[in-house]
Amino acid sequence: MNVVAQWRERARALRGEYWACEKCGRLAAVRRATCTDCGHTKATLAPAPRRFQALYASHAHAVVETMDQVSGRCDVMLAKSDGGQLFAFPLGEADAARAKSLEGATLDLVLRRKSDPLGPRDPIAYQRKLAASAETRRALISKKEG
Amino acid sequence: MSDVAVVRAHSLAPDSYWGASLGDLVLEAAAPLLPLVKIDALFCAGPAAAFAQGQSDFAALVADRLGIASDIALSVDAADASGAAALELAWRVLRSGGAKAALVVGAAKVSDLSEAERIALMDRTLDQDAEISAGLTFASQAGLLAAHYCRVRGKDIGVFAGTTAASLAHWARHTGRPAVTAAELRRDLSVAPPLVRSDFAQLLDGAAAVLLVAGKVDSPWKIESAASAVDTMALWERKDPLAFAAVEKAARSIGDIPGWLEIDAAASVVQVLVEDAVGRVTKTKPSLINVRGGGAGRGRVLGASLLYQLEDIVAHDGAETSALALATAGLGSRAVALKLAQGSR
């Protein structure tokens, strides 16, 4: 884990802020000289959307030679904001098992522990993930049972 | 401006060379080219060396192992398109009169790494601030990109297996091995849904070297033009993640595009999107893609793939007289295009 990078990004990560183009409003995770959409040169920090429509789930458990199919499994979701912009986020651990069934659902942007393996002297790090609300989870369980 | 001719290309078949070091691989690949002409420029691509061997200044290592004391000895880093970028740089230097003969070398020694570390090698081609720190990996992004492609373009997921199967069929014809059908590939282990294991080209050890000279020489193939372009590194922050705008821009800069394409792709979804981007420029379907199977067949040597594909082009004895070789890095954030044309043999 890069502790200095964690420290550098801590405030922005904890607040869930993105760089927003002052002209078209497009959000970017990093500072750029120009907006990738309209080419405008000014951007300011703005809160990221808190809710997204989940589009497709995937993961990356590519450790196949040892047949260790779950190690490092990185569950991710492509999601769309109200403004139609695409974002990809990891899924919260609690929702990873039901990732496919969450496609189409509205998910919340939340702070969760980073899933990097921690050393005994490492600080606990957090990152932005998508998670289903209690209502969404209840609805999925009802649908499965019904 | 001088013509730039391909004197000879030579490579080691991608494999696991447990008993060889990175320097040994370079020597094996380049040794047959060294007596042919006096080399005064050396361009080297070893993007995995710093991570896998802890080796910086790869060009100095290559110059040392090959005994080359050229005026120019540079390492080129463009992630998995490093070899392509090194070829482009060599072409630009030679045609402008900056050197008379250039050796381009690409190599990787990944069998020193664990499987997890090899996967991390591909993650290094992404934007570390915008993607990796956000918990996204190369494979998971490729999976999302494939799903997005199918939904937006109304395609069946079989398009990826079909692309890989076509490459493997070329590889099978070239090597005499049995071909694998698209239906069989669809049953492979899922690694980044909807993509399966065979959708990702295997990373292997290897090295390739290409000798180029300036001026009119008795050589059947020359590099006619080269172009490269970059796009936003973070996939989902691009204007259109499916457009592969860097590929389209590089292809447009090339001029007339031949019907024969050699595409260096880390994953089948990348190849599909590269074909789409080139198709927007040519408006026609290519007549031949990856004559010997490309990376999907032989496996990939990180940073050297376009050198391998150049060797495939010059070794092919078909009727085609020109080919476009394309390499990308980081899920399309960079593209390098090289047009090769055949003169008289």
Interface residues (C-beta under 8 A of the other chain):
Chain A: A5 E9 A28 A29 V30 R32 T36 D37 L55 Y56 A57 S58 H59 A60 H61 A62 V63 V64 E65 T66 Q69 S71 G72 C74 D75 V76 L78 L86 F87 A88 F89 P90 K114 S115 Q127 R128 K129
Chain B: E115 A116 I119 D127 D129 A130 S133 A134 G135 L136 T137 F138 A139 S140 Q141 G143 L144 A147 H148 R151 L189 V191 A192 P193 P194 L195 R197 F200 T232 A234 L235 W236 E237 R238 K239 P241
